[in-house]
Amino acid sequence: MRKILPVTVVFLCCMAFCPRPAFALNMSPSTPVKPRFVYKDASGKVTSADVVEKYYPKKIVQPFVKVDSQIDPKLCRAATIAEERARAHSHCLCWRFVKEALVAAGVVGSRPQTLLAKQAGQELVNNYGFKKLPVSNPYEAPVGAVLVYGGSRAAGHVEIRTEDGFVSDFRSKTPSRRPLIGVFAKA
């Protein structure tokens, strides 16, 4: 009897502290109610709007660029070389990677000497026979074109247009957000 009593007490304690399934009253309506955000507009009127529960972003669809026959075919090769050597993320070496791609493709005879990326366009025009194209939208630049971006106190950014994006020391589907200085290509 003394052995059964402690076992019974432990059993009853476990039963008392074990969670039991709770049965709530079904008070929810048959159709789910979408939550609404209530606010006052500028005129002071109380209005409401549906709360967005899921976000479906629209994809940015830019047409694929076509190869321009007036552009030097070596620039297309430079774009391919830059794309092969590019990394997944930037390492702040854009102008170095673009220089190496231009030299490897044979577009320029020697390695450009400027240090800052925002100076690249001027050097390409003065020393290597590039011309500034009348393009202000980076998506309209032809394949192989060198896009030069500026910055007030920054070194700038340089990238090459590819068939499906832009490449420098990294690949990107979208162009840089910096102000575009110019689009340069060689005929």
C-alpha positions, 0 to 999 in steps of 0.5 A, spaced: 500 500 500 505 504 501 508 503 494 501 504 490 500 511 494 506 515 491 505 512 484 498 514 485 499 521 487 504 522 481 499 520 476 494 524 479 499 530 479 501 529 472 494 529 470 492 535 473 498 539 470 498 536 463 495 540 457 488 538 455 485 540 448 481 546 449 474 546 445 473 554 443 466 556 441 465 556 434 464 564 434 467 566 427 463 567 421 462 562 415 466 567 411 473 570 413 473 577 414 479 581 410 482 586 415 481 593 413 486 599 415 482 605 418 484 612 417 482 619 416 484 622 410 486 630 409 479 632 409 478 629 416 473 623 413 474 616 416 476 611 410 478 605 410 482 600 405 484 593 404 490 590 408 495 587 403 497 580 406 501 578 400 506 582 395 507 580 388 512 585 385 512 586 378 518 584 374 522 589 371 521 587 364 526 591 359 527 588 352 533 584 351 538 589 347 540 587 340 547 587 337 549 593 333 552 592 327 556 599 327 559 597 333 566 594 333 565 586 334 571 586 339 566 590 344 562 584 344 567 579 345 569 584 351 562 584 354 563 576 354 570 576 357 567 581 363 561 576 364 566 570 364 570 574 369 565 577 374 563 575 381 557 575 384 558 581 388 562 588 387 569 588 390 569 596 388 574 594 382 569 595 376 574 599 372 580 594 373 575 589 371 573 593 365 580 595 363 582 587 363 576 585 359 578 591 353 585 589 353 583 581 353 579 582 347 583 587 343 579 593 343 585 597 346 592 596 345 594 598 352 592 598 358 588 605 360 592 609 365 586 613 369 585 611 376 578 613 377 572 610 374 568 617 372 575 619 368 574 612 364 570 615 358 574 621 357 581 617 356 577 612 352 575 618 347 582 621 347 587 615 347 583 609 344 578 612 338 571 611 342 566 616 341 560 618 346 554 615 343 547 619 344 544 615 349 541 617 355 538 611 358 542 605 360 538 600 357 538 603 350 546 602 350 548 597 345 552 590 347 559 592 348 558 599 350 562 602 356 557 606 360 561 611 365 557 613 371 559 619 376 559 621 383 560 628 386 565 625 391 566 618 389 570 614 384 564 613 379 562 606 376 564 603 369 560 597 366 559 594 360 552 592 357 551 585 355 545 582 352 541 581 358 544 586 363 550 589 365 557 587 368 563 590 371 567 586 377 560 583 378 553 581 374 547 585 374 540 585 371 539 593 372 544 599 371 547 603 376 543 608 380 549 613 379 548 619 374 550 617 367 556 621 364 556 617 358 555 611 353 562 610 349 563 605 344 568 604 338 566 603 331 
